[in-house]
Amino acid sequence: MEMHTAISHTATMDSEQCDELFELAVNLAHQAFSPCSDEHVEGVYARLIWNALRGLDSHGAVTVH
């Protein structure tokens, strides 16, 4: 098996980026859910982090399945 040595195109996030994503999560959650709970914010934040780690923007962060 070959060793994978390529550098990932997505870097880890620093605390400033995480803070910005959390602020965005709060704003998106309050826009999408009424009333908005901590669980809503946490869910949106988790999705924003998942998106960011894959080079995606905020689309789909408040989609409920």
CNS distance restraints for C-alpha pairs under 8 A (distance, minus, plus):
assign (resid  10 and name CA) (resid  53 and name CA) 6.20 0.50 0.50
assign (resid  10 and name CA) (resid  54 and name CA) 6.79 0.50 0.50
assign (resid  10 and name CA) (resid  55 and name CA) 6.65 0.50 0.50
assign (resid  11 and name CA) (resid  53 and name CA) 7.60 0.50 0.50
assign (resid  12 and name CA) (resid  53 and name CA) 7.47 0.50 0.50
assign (resid  13 and name CA) (resid  17 and name CA) 5.91 0.50 0.50
assign (resid  13 and name CA) (resid  18 and name CA) 6.59 0.50 0.50
assign (resid  14 and name CA) (resid  18 and name CA) 6.42 0.50 0.50
assign (resid  15 and name CA) (resid  19 and name CA) 6.09 0.50 0.50
assign (resid  16 and name CA) (resid  20 and name CA) 6.23 0.50 0.50
assign (resid  17 and name CA) (resid  21 and name CA) 6.18 0.50 0.50
assign (resid  18 and name CA) (resid  22 and name CA) 6.15 0.50 0.50
assign (resid  18 and name CA) (resid  49 and name CA) 7.87 0.50 0.50
assign (resid  19 and name CA) (resid  23 and name CA) 6.23 0.50 0.50
assign (resid  20 and name CA) (resid  24 and name CA) 6.20 0.50 0.50
assign (resid  21 and name CA) (resid  25 and name CA) 6.02 0.50 0.50
assign (resid  21 and name CA) (resid  45 and name CA) 6.72 0.50 0.50
assign (resid  21 and name CA) (resid  48 and name CA) 6.62 0.50 0.50
assign (resid  21 and name CA) (resid  49 and name CA) 7.27 0.50 0.50
assign (resid  22 and name CA) (resid  26 and name CA) 6.23 0.50 0.50
assign (resid  22 and name CA) (resid  45 and name CA) 5.80 0.50 0.50
assign (resid  23 and name CA) (resid  27 and name CA) 6.35 0.50 0.50
assign (resid  24 and name CA) (resid  28 and name CA) 6.04 0.50 0.50
assign (resid  24 and name CA) (resid  45 and name CA) 7.97 0.50 0.50
assign (resid  25 and name CA) (resid  29 and name CA) 5.89 0.50 0.50
assign (resid  25 and name CA) (resid  41 and name CA) 5.78 0.50 0.50
assign (resid  25 and name CA) (resid  42 and name CA) 7.72 0.50 0.50
assign (resid  25 and name CA) (resid  44 and name CA) 5.41 0.50 0.50
assign (resid  25 and name CA) (resid  45 and name CA) 5.00 0.50 0.50
assign (resid  25 and name CA) (resid  48 and name CA) 7.23 0.50 0.50
assign (resid  26 and name CA) (resid  30 and name CA) 6.17 0.50 0.50
assign (resid  26 and name CA) (resid  41 and name CA) 5.49 0.50 0.50
assign (resid  26 and name CA) (resid  44 and name CA) 7.95 0.50 0.50
assign (resid  26 and name CA) (resid  45 and name CA) 7.86 0.50 0.50
assign (resid  27 and name CA) (resid  31 and name CA) 6.27 0.50 0.50
assign (resid  28 and name CA) (resid  32 and name CA) 6.10 0.50 0.50
assign (resid  28 and name CA) (resid  44 and name CA) 7.56 0.50 0.50
assign (resid  28 and name CA) (resid  62 and name CA) 7.16 0.50 0.50
assign (resid  29 and name CA) (resid  33 and name CA) 5.75 0.50 0.50
assign (resid  29 and name CA) (resid  36 and name CA) 6.46 0.50 0.50
assign (resid  29 and name CA) (resid  40 and name CA) 6.03 0.50 0.50
assign (resid  29 and name CA) (resid  41 and name CA) 5.48 0.50 0.50
assign (resid  29 and name CA) (resid  44 and name CA) 6.59 0.50 0.50
assign (resid  29 and name CA) (resid  62 and name CA) 6.90 0.50 0.50
assign (resid  30 and name CA) (resid  34 and name CA) 6.86 0.50 0.50
assign (resid  30 and name CA) (resid  35 and name CA) 7.72 0.50 0.50
assign (resid  30 and name CA) (resid  36 and name CA) 5.59 0.50 0.50
assign (resid  32 and name CA) (resid  62 and name CA) 6.73 0.50 0.50
assign (resid  33 and name CA) (resid  40 and name CA) 7.51 0.50 0.50
assign (resid  36 and name CA) (resid  40 and name CA) 6.21 0.50 0.50
assign (resid  36 and name CA) (resid  41 and name CA) 7.59 0.50 0.50
assign (resid  37 and name CA) (resid  41 and name CA) 6.66 0.50 0.50
assign (resid  38 and name CA) (resid  42 and name CA) 6.10 0.50 0.50
assign (resid  39 and name CA) (resid  43 and name CA) 5.99 0.50 0.50
assign (resid  40 and name CA) (resid  44 and name CA) 6.19 0.50 0.50
assign (resid  41 and name CA) (resid  45 and name CA) 5.99 0.50 0.50
assign (resid  42 and name CA) (resid  46 and name CA) 6.08 0.50 0.50
assign (resid  43 and name CA) (resid  47 and name CA) 6.30 0.50 0.50
assign (resid  44 and name CA) (resid  48 and name CA) 6.13 0.50 0.50
assign (resid  44 and name CA) (resid  61 and name CA) 5.37 0.50 0.50
assign (resid  44 and name CA) (resid  62 and name CA) 5.91 0.50 0.50
assign (resid  45 and name CA) (resid  49 and name CA) 6.22 0.50 0.50
assign (resid  45 and name CA) (resid  61 and name CA) 7.91 0.50 0.50
assign (resid  46 and name CA) (resid  50 and name CA) 6.21 0.50 0.50
assign (resid  47 and name CA) (resid  51 and name CA) 6.05 0.50 0.50
assign (resid  47 and name CA) (resid  61 and name CA) 5.40 0.50 0.50
assign (resid  48 and name CA) (resid  52 and name CA) 6.00 0.50 0.50
assign (resid  48 and name CA) (resid  57 and name CA) 7.61 0.50 0.50
assign (resid  48 and name CA) (resid  58 and name CA) 5.99 0.50 0.50
assign (resid  48 and name CA) (resid  61 and name CA) 6.05 0.50 0.50
assign (resid  49 and name CA) (resid  53 and name CA) 6.12 0.50 0.50
assign (resid  50 and name CA) (resid  54 and name CA) 6.58 0.50 0.50
assign (resid  51 and name CA) (resid  55 and name CA) 6.26 0.50 0.50
assign (resid  51 and name CA) (resid  56 and name CA) 4.75 0.50 0.50
assign (resid  51 and name CA) (resid  57 and name CA) 6.18 0.50 0.50
assign (resid  51 and name CA) (resid  58 and name CA) 6.86 0.50 0.50
assign (resid  52 and name CA) (resid  56 and name CA) 5.37 0.50 0.50
assign (resid  52 and name CA) (resid  57 and name CA) 6.48 0.50 0.50
